[in-house]
């Protein structure tokens, strides 16, 4: 790993049982950049985040985070490294019985020895950064989808991480909320000097806030490039994905037998 890369993945292979997800994936996440991971549903985007966080172990290959082989760490060292990572979960992941304020304060109380008055100030600062200081007393059930995503973003930056990972931050949001969240990802990344990984199938929104993108397909990196490279690419896979075309390298049908075989009809 070079000093310029906060994450380095080399020759990564992983399967869920007999279902192969990654054959051989290699990619790098440069420090200070917003990097997109895109691909069709089921290609392993969220799985890649779990491998980076060491929730899953690869069958082969290495994942280096902040200069450390994350799958070779003992538990205490792994937990220390995870404190340098922030995560915005796909479904929000907020504690439903805690207020917006308490959701952000929770990990500060669990992971630091900060006095309560300082925690109060820090929580309000994080909420103010995502435009929700006035919503501190609301419960998650009182928040819209876009607000819940922004609360999740405030929680992801609560401990001032070096790396923030976003799992489908635009899923299920209206166009206005998508635009707000995308701008927040870009603004917070640059203002805080962090590195961000954005996993998404929403190419149009993602390309507005990222610097570089990797496309995953068939267990490998199928394509990669800067935002401008991708927008102007003639690669059939990239073109199909960016334009949402029904026909192309990504098939509509899941692999299957012929109708006759499934229905016991003569071929």
Order of alpha helices (4+ residues) and beta strands (2+ residues): beta-beta-beta-alpha-beta-beta-alpha-beta-alpha-alpha-alpha-beta-alpha-beta-alpha-beta-beta-alpha-alpha-alpha
